[in-house]
Amino acid sequence: MCLFLGGGGLLFCLFVLFDLQRRHGPAPDSITQIAAIAFGPITGLAAWLLSYHFDASSIVEFACDESSFRFRTLGGTGPETRSLAEVAKVWDRSGRQGVSAYRVVFKDGGEAVISINGLPNAKALAERLRSHMQAA
């Protein structure tokens, strides 16, 4: 999506520049041309940085046994292991078509997101974490 936004913005700005030149004679000054050409890629980069920032806590792989929960997040430096006793809350994040993700909050304030689109068995993992919380 970010590449589409960046490329589309670049093409749109180039179209506007050439259209201005064709209809109104002399081309805009070089600063305006540089700003117009840079607008698309800068917008695409900003969109990518924002999406990376908001998706950094998304879990991309996990393993869960009787006492621990091991996972790796998109923005993490490596695998993280947490005790199941550290899980404080598991919240549903609802979208238009029902639950879209589960937010796991740990007792120390850390968070991770289990995305239904990102993990095939996200619902089972969320239910397992919830059942362990209730048992404790």
N, CA, C and O of each residue as an XYZ file, in Angstrom:
544
protein
N       0.828     -1.193      0.000
C       0.000      0.000      0.000
C       0.871      1.255      0.000
O       0.565      2.239     -0.673
N       1.962      1.202      0.768
C       2.844      2.373      0.835
C       3.534      2.624     -0.505
O       3.711      3.775     -0.904
N       3.927      1.549     -1.205
C       4.524      1.720     -2.528
C       3.504      2.293     -3.511
O       3.837      3.137     -4.343
N       2.262      1.827     -3.407
C       1.205      2.350     -4.252
C       0.997      3.846     -3.977
O       0.862      4.642     -4.907
N       0.971      4.217     -2.699
C       0.784      5.618     -2.332
C       1.951      6.466     -2.824
O       1.744      7.547     -3.376
N       3.178      5.982     -2.627
C       4.351      6.738     -3.062
C       4.421      6.874     -4.573
O       4.647      7.967     -5.093
N       4.226      5.757     -5.283
C       4.272      5.790     -6.742
C       3.131      6.597     -7.343
O       3.325      7.355     -8.293
N       1.938      6.426     -6.778
C       0.792      7.192     -7.255
C       0.958      8.681     -7.010
O       0.596      9.501     -7.854
N       1.509      9.030     -5.845
C       1.766     10.444     -5.555
C       2.788     11.038     -6.503
O       2.641     12.176     -6.949
N       3.831     10.267     -6.815
C       4.857     10.730     -7.751
C       4.259     10.930     -9.144
O       4.492     11.961     -9.774
N       3.492      9.953     -9.626
C       2.878     10.085    -10.943
C       1.894     11.249    -10.999
O       1.844     11.980    -11.989
N       1.122     11.416     -9.947
C       0.166     12.535     -9.913
C       0.896     13.874     -9.980
O       0.508     14.761    -10.740
N       1.954     14.015     -9.184
C       2.693     15.286     -9.177
C       3.374     15.544    -10.519
O       3.401     16.682    -10.986
N       3.927     14.494    -11.147
C       4.517     14.672    -12.475
C       3.461     15.078    -13.498
O       3.717     15.930    -14.349
N       2.282     14.477    -13.422
C       1.198     14.844    -14.315
C       0.818     16.309    -14.135
O       0.632     17.030    -15.115
N       0.704     16.747    -12.892
C       0.343     18.146    -12.621
C       1.419     19.085    -13.149
O       1.099     20.109    -13.753
N       2.706     18.750    -12.929
C       3.787     19.600    -13.432
C       3.755     19.730    -14.948
O       3.846     20.837    -15.480
N       3.624     18.592    -15.654
C       3.602     18.646    -17.119
C       2.348     19.333    -17.632
O       2.392     20.023    -18.651
N       1.231     19.153    -16.938
C      -0.007     19.806    -17.341
C       0.099     21.320    -17.160
O      -0.354     22.081    -18.016
N       0.696     21.760    -16.048
C       0.895     23.200    -15.833
C       1.776     23.794    -16.917
O       1.496     24.873    -17.440
N       2.844     23.080    -17.250
C       3.757     23.577    -18.265
C       3.079     23.632    -19.628
O       3.282     24.583    -20.383
N       2.290     22.640    -19.944
C       1.615     22.585    -21.251
C       0.560     23.683    -21.370
O       0.420     24.294    -22.430
N      -0.182     23.936    -20.293
C      -1.286     24.895    -20.359
C      -0.860     26.342    -20.116
O      -1.430     27.262    -20.703
N       0.131     26.546    -19.260
C       0.450     27.911    -18.836
C       1.828     28.367    -19.280
O       2.321     29.375    -18.773
N       2.459     27.678    -20.190
C       3.729     28.143    -20.734
C       4.939     27.689    -19.944
O       5.220     26.492    -19.882
N       5.669     28.631    -19.331
C       6.938     28.266    -18.703
C       6.744     27.302    -17.521
O       5.738     27.336    -16.812
N       7.735     26.463    -17.352
C       7.703     25.476    -16.260
C       7.855     26.184    -14.915
O       8.460     27.253    -14.837
N       7.309     25.590    -13.865
C       7.498     26.165    -12.534
C       8.988     26.173    -12.174
O       9.786     25.461    -12.785
N       9.348     26.975    -11.189
C      10.760     27.059    -10.799
C      11.257     25.700    -10.284
O      10.459     24.813     -9.983
N      12.564     25.554    -10.189
C      13.157     24.250     -9.857
C      12.808     23.780     -8.445
O      12.687     22.576     -8.224
N      12.644     24.678     -7.499
C      12.269     24.300     -6.122
C      10.878     23.665     -6.122
O      10.655     22.656     -5.452
N       9.958     24.246     -6.859
C       8.605     23.693     -6.947
C       8.624     22.327     -7.633
O       7.905     21.418     -7.217
N       9.425     22.176     -8.659
C       9.525     20.895     -9.341
C      10.099     19.824     -8.416
O       9.581     18.708     -8.367
N      11.157     20.150     -7.686
C      11.766     19.191     -6.755
C      10.778     18.815     -5.660
O      10.655     17.640     -5.313
N      10.072     19.802     -5.112
C       9.087     19.533     -4.061
C       7.956     18.645     -4.580
O       7.502     17.739     -3.881
N       7.508     18.906     -5.795
C       6.418     18.104     -6.362
C       6.867     16.670     -6.630
O       6.117     15.729     -6.372
N       8.075     16.498     -7.142
C       8.582     15.154     -7.430
C       8.851     14.393     -6.138
O       8.630     13.183     -6.086
N       9.323     15.070     -5.094
C       9.645     14.410     -3.825
C       8.404     14.114     -2.992
O       8.462     13.292     -2.077
N       7.293     14.763     -3.287
C       6.082     14.589     -2.479
C       5.613     13.140     -2.421
O       5.293     12.646     -1.340
N       5.565     12.454     -3.548
C       5.080     11.071     -3.597
C       5.939     10.117     -2.781
O       5.414      9.431     -1.904
N       7.254     10.050     -3.042
C       8.085      9.146     -2.249
C       8.120      9.481     -0.762
O       8.168      8.576      0.071
N       8.096     10.756     -0.419
C       8.097     11.133      1.003
C       6.790     10.709      1.661
O       6.795     10.248      2.802
N       5.678     10.859      0.959
C       4.393     10.419      1.489
C       4.369      8.897      1.663
O       3.876      8.397      2.674
N       4.896      8.165      0.686
C       4.976      6.710      0.800
C       5.853      6.275      1.970
O       5.494      5.351      2.700
N       6.999      6.930      2.157
C       7.889      6.612      3.272
C       7.221      6.924      4.608
O       7.333      6.142      5.552
N       6.539      8.042      4.693
C       5.839      8.397      5.936
C       4.747      7.381      6.251
O       4.566      7.006      7.409
N       4.022      6.937      5.235
C       2.977      5.924      5.454
C       3.594      4.612      5.926
O       3.044      3.952      6.808
N       4.734      4.225      5.345
C       5.399      2.994      5.766
C       5.886      3.102      7.208
O       5.718      2.164      7.988
N       6.486      4.233      7.571
C       6.964      4.414      8.946
C       5.812      4.381      9.948
O       5.942      3.795     11.022
N       4.702      4.997      9.607
C       3.542      4.963     10.506
C       2.983      3.548     10.651
O       2.650      3.122     11.757
N       2.882      2.827      9.549
C       2.356      1.467      9.633
C       3.310      0.566     10.410
O       2.859     -0.302     11.158
N       4.615      0.753     10.247
C       5.590     -0.044     11.003
C       5.491      0.276     12.490
O       5.567     -0.618     13.332
N       5.320      1.557     12.807
C       5.197      1.962     14.212
C       3.957      1.339     14.854
O       4.029      0.841     15.977
N       2.840      1.361     14.165
C       1.603      0.834     14.743
C       1.560     -0.694     14.752
O       0.844     -1.283     15.563
N       2.316     -1.345     13.861
C       2.323     -2.806     13.806
C       3.512     -3.435     14.517
O       3.677     -4.654     14.471
N       4.337     -2.641     15.169
C       5.563     -3.159     15.791
C       5.277     -4.185     16.880
O       6.096     -5.077     17.102
N       4.160     -4.088     17.555
C       3.864     -5.027     18.643
C       3.079     -6.254     18.174
O       2.634     -7.047     19.003
N       2.902     -6.421     16.872
C       2.172     -7.577     16.337
C       3.031     -8.832     16.415
O       4.196     -8.830     16.017
N       2.444     -9.890     16.927
C       3.144    -11.159     17.048
C       3.184    -11.830     15.677
O       2.159    -11.940     15.004
N       4.378    -12.281     15.267
C       4.517    -12.945     13.971
C       4.713    -14.452     14.130
O       4.417    -15.211     13.206
N       5.208    -14.895     15.284
C       5.291    -16.331     15.560
C       5.284    -16.535     17.064
O       5.702    -15.656     17.818
N       4.810    -17.694     17.499
C       4.697    -17.950     18.937
C       4.770    -19.437     19.223
O       4.625    -20.275     18.333
N       4.997    -19.738     20.492
C       4.915    -21.098     21.028
C       4.415    -20.955     22.455
O       4.840    -20.056     23.180
N       3.518    -21.835     22.853
C       2.930    -21.749     24.189
C       2.893    -23.153     24.787
O       2.412    -24.093     24.153
N       3.404    -23.289     26.008
C       3.313    -24.572     26.704
C       2.586    -24.347     28.027
O       1.896    -23.339     28.182
N       2.726    -25.255     28.973
C       1.979    -25.185     30.232
C       2.383    -24.016     31.128
O       1.589    -23.587     31.964
N       3.598    -23.494     30.972
C       4.044    -22.450     31.891
C       4.583    -21.197     31.223
O       4.730    -20.170     31.886
N       4.883    -21.249     29.925
C       5.490    -20.081     29.288
C       4.846    -19.781     27.931
O       4.222    -20.630     27.295
N       5.034    -18.548     27.540
C       4.530    -18.036     26.274
C       5.722    -17.386     25.568
O       6.204    -16.342     26.006
N       6.195    -17.988     24.491
C       7.317    -17.467     23.727
C       6.777    -16.889     22.424
O       5.954    -17.504     21.746
N       7.257    -15.701     22.090
C       6.774    -15.059     20.871
C       7.821    -14.103     20.322
O       8.764    -13.718     21.013
N       7.629    -13.731     19.062
C       8.469    -12.733     18.405
C       7.533    -11.723     17.759
O       6.587    -12.093     17.064
N       7.807    -10.447     17.993
C       6.980     -9.389     17.415
C       7.653     -8.813     16.174
O       8.850     -9.001     15.954
N       6.873     -8.119     15.380
C       7.370     -7.525     14.147
C       8.484     -6.520     14.425
O       9.475     -6.483     13.697
N       8.336     -5.712     15.457
C       9.329     -4.685     15.767
C      10.332     -5.100     16.827
O      11.177     -4.296     17.220
N      10.258     -6.334     17.297
C      11.153     -6.788     18.352
C      12.535     -7.129     17.841
O      12.742     -7.323     16.643
N      13.479     -7.201     18.766
C      14.851     -7.529     18.397
C      15.077     -9.029     18.341
O      16.028     -9.486     17.707
N      14.228     -9.795     18.985
C      14.378    -11.246     18.991
C      13.236    -11.889     19.732
O      12.291    -11.207     20.130
N      13.307    -13.204     19.925
C      12.235    -13.892     20.645
C      12.161    -13.434     22.100
O      13.170    -13.110     22.726
N      10.952    -13.421     22.606
C      10.708    -13.010     23.991
C       9.959    -14.148     24.681
O       9.052    -14.743     24.100
N      10.341    -14.445     25.914
C       9.671    -15.493     26.678
C       9.048    -14.866     27.913
O       9.712    -14.150     28.661
N       7.769    -15.141     28.121
C       7.041    -14.641     29.279
C       6.373    -15.811     29.972
O       5.946    -16.767     29.324
N       6.285    -15.735     31.266
C       5.534    -16.727     32.028
C       4.049    -16.469     31.797
O       3.636    -15.322     31.631
N       3.253    -17.521     31.786
C       1.806    -17.333     31.620
C       1.218    -16.561     32.800
O       0.164    -15.938     32.667
N       1.883    -16.596     33.942
C       1.410    -15.849     35.104
C       1.583    -14.340     34.916
O       0.970    -13.556     35.641
N       2.406    -13.926     33.957
C       2.623    -12.501     33.698
C       1.490    -11.870     32.884
O       1.396    -10.644     32.818
N       0.643    -12.669     32.273
C      -0.441    -12.138     31.445
C      -1.494    -11.526     32.350
O      -2.073    -12.214     33.191
N      -1.746    -10.222     32.179
C      -2.719     -9.517     33.016
C      -4.099     -9.458     32.357
O      -5.113     -9.670     33.022
N      -4.141     -9.171     31.047
C      -5.418     -9.027     30.339
C      -5.261     -9.489     28.900
O      -4.174     -9.431     28.325
N      -6.354     -9.941     28.339
C      -6.434    -10.236     26.906
C      -7.711     -9.559     26.414
O      -8.816     -9.981     26.755
N      -7.553     -8.508     25.611
C      -8.689     -7.725     25.128
C      -8.975     -8.043     23.674
O      -8.064     -8.291     22.885
N     -10.246     -8.031     23.334
C     -10.663     -8.148     21.935
C     -10.584     -6.775     21.290
O     -11.001     -5.781     21.885
N     -10.055     -6.716     20.082
C     -10.116     -5.485     19.285
C     -11.065     -5.769     18.140
O     -10.770     -6.575     17.258
N     -12.206     -5.102     18.158
C     -13.250     -5.382     17.168
C     -13.126     -4.474     15.962
O     -12.732     -3.312     16.065
N     -13.469     -5.032     14.826
C     -13.532     -4.286     13.578
C     -14.933     -4.395     13.012
O     -15.870     -4.734     13.733
N     -15.084     -4.113     11.738
C     -16.394     -4.171     11.096
C     -16.945     -5.590     11.028
O     -18.157     -5.801     11.070
N     -16.046     -6.552     10.925
C     -16.490     -7.933     10.751
C     -16.230     -8.759     12.011
O     -15.962     -9.957     11.919
N     -16.305     -8.141     13.164
C     -16.091     -8.856     14.417
C     -14.697     -8.608     14.966
O     -14.097     -7.561     14.723
N     -14.194     -9.577     15.704
C     -12.884     -9.435     16.340
C     -11.799     -9.490     15.265
O     -11.757    -10.422     14.461
N     -10.918     -8.477     15.259
C      -9.836     -8.443     14.272
C      -8.486     -8.787     14.888
O      -7.565     -9.202     14.184
N      -8.370     -8.615     16.201
C      -7.107     -8.905     16.884
C      -7.364     -9.016     18.377
O      -8.432     -8.658     18.874
N      -6.365     -9.517     19.073
C      -6.408     -9.604     20.535
C      -5.178     -8.886     21.078
O      -4.059     -9.128     20.625
N      -5.388     -8.012     22.039
C      -4.284     -7.294     22.676
C      -3.971     -7.984     23.992
O      -4.836     -8.102     24.860
N      -2.734     -8.438     24.137
C      -2.277     -9.097     25.355
C      -1.488     -8.075     26.162
O      -0.509     -7.509     25.676
N      -1.921     -7.842     27.399
C      -1.249     -6.891     28.291
C      -0.603     -7.693     29.416
O      -1.241     -8.534     30.050
N       0.676     -7.414     29.646
C       1.404     -8.106     30.701
C       1.425     -7.258     31.967
O       1.168     -6.055     31.913
N       1.724     -7.870     33.088
C       1.692     -7.181     34.376
C       2.716     -6.057     34.464
O       2.505     -5.102     35.212
N       3.814     -6.141     33.726
C       4.813     -5.072     33.759
C       4.499     -3.926     32.795
O       5.289     -2.991     32.672
N       3.349     -3.991     32.108
C       2.938     -2.930     31.191
C       3.238     -3.229     29.736
O       2.781     -2.496     28.858
N       3.986     -4.276     29.454
C       4.275     -4.641     28.071
C       3.022     -5.116     27.361
O       2.077     -5.595     27.988
N       3.028     -4.978     26.055
C       1.873     -5.370     25.256
C       2.312     -6.106     24.008
O       3.427     -5.917     23.521
N       1.438     -6.938     23.501
C       1.626     -7.628     22.232
C       0.249     -7.789     21.593
O      -0.765     -7.865     22.287
N       0.226     -7.838     20.271
C      -1.037     -7.947     19.542
C      -1.043     -9.255     18.760
O      -0.109     -9.554     18.016
N      -2.107    -10.027     18.938
C      -2.308    -11.258     18.189
C      -3.318    -10.935     17.094
O      -4.507    -10.783     17.370
N      -2.853    -10.832     15.866
C      -3.723    -10.474     14.751
C      -4.361    -11.726     14.169
O      -3.680    -12.727     13.945
N      -5.659    -11.676     13.924
C      -6.357    -12.808     13.337
C      -5.873    -13.044     11.909
O      -5.784    -14.192     11.474
N      -5.561    -11.981     11.175
C      -5.067    -12.125      9.809
C      -3.628    -12.619      9.780
O      -3.219    -13.267      8.817
N      -2.857    -12.324     10.816
C      -1.445    -12.685     10.828
C      -1.163    -14.086     11.321
O      -0.173    -14.689     10.907
N      -1.998    -14.623     12.188
C      -1.786    -15.945     12.753
C      -3.027    -16.799     12.544
O      -4.131    -16.368     12.876
N      -2.869    -17.997     12.003
C      -4.042    -18.813     11.699
C      -4.802    -19.292     12.937
O      -6.014    -19.491     12.858
N      -4.143    -19.481     14.062
C      -4.804    -19.973     15.268
C      -4.799    -18.922     16.383
O      -4.582    -19.246     17.551
N      -5.040    -17.673     16.014
C      -5.018    -16.562     16.963
C      -6.108    -16.700     18.022
O      -5.867    -16.434     19.200
N      -7.296    -17.111     17.614
C      -8.398    -17.235     18.570
C      -8.089    -18.294     19.621
O      -8.364    -18.084     20.803
N      -7.528    -19.417     19.215
C      -7.177    -20.484     20.161
C      -6.112    -20.011     21.145
O      -6.173    -20.335     22.331
N      -5.139    -19.247     20.658
C      -4.110    -18.716     21.557
C      -4.710    -17.752     22.563
O      -4.386    -17.817     23.749
N      -5.580    -16.856     22.109
C      -6.209    -15.899     23.029
C      -7.044    -16.627     24.079
O      -7.009    -16.271     25.257
N      -7.784    -17.628     23.663
C      -8.589    -18.390     24.630
C      -7.702    -19.135     25.627
O      -8.042    -19.239     26.806
N      -6.571    -19.651     25.161
C      -5.641    -20.347     26.061
C      -5.075    -19.385     27.093
O      -4.989    -19.722     28.274
N      -4.688    -18.191     26.657
C      -4.158    -17.207     27.601
C      -5.231    -16.762     28.594
O      -4.952    -16.586     29.780
N      -6.459    -16.581     28.104
C      -7.568    -16.206     28.996
C      -7.855    -17.319     30.013
O      -8.057    -17.034     31.193
N      -7.876    -18.562     29.575
C      -8.188    -19.658     30.491
C      -7.113    -19.799     31.546
O      -7.409    -20.154     32.687
N      -5.870    -19.529     31.186
C      -4.796    -19.598     32.185
C      -4.921    -18.456     33.189
O      -4.630    -18.631     34.373
N      -5.356    -17.281     32.715
C      -5.568    -16.139     33.631
C      -6.663    -16.481     34.639
O      -6.509    -16.211     35.830
N      -7.765    -17.071     34.178
C      -8.891    -17.388     35.068
C      -8.509    -18.477     36.056
O      -8.964    -18.464     37.200
N      -7.677    -19.422     35.626
C      -7.264    -20.498     36.533
C      -6.350    -19.980     37.629
O      -6.371    -20.483     38.752
N      -5.542    -18.965     37.302
C      -4.640    -18.398     38.295
C      -5.437    -17.538     39.240
O      -4.875    -16.955     40.167
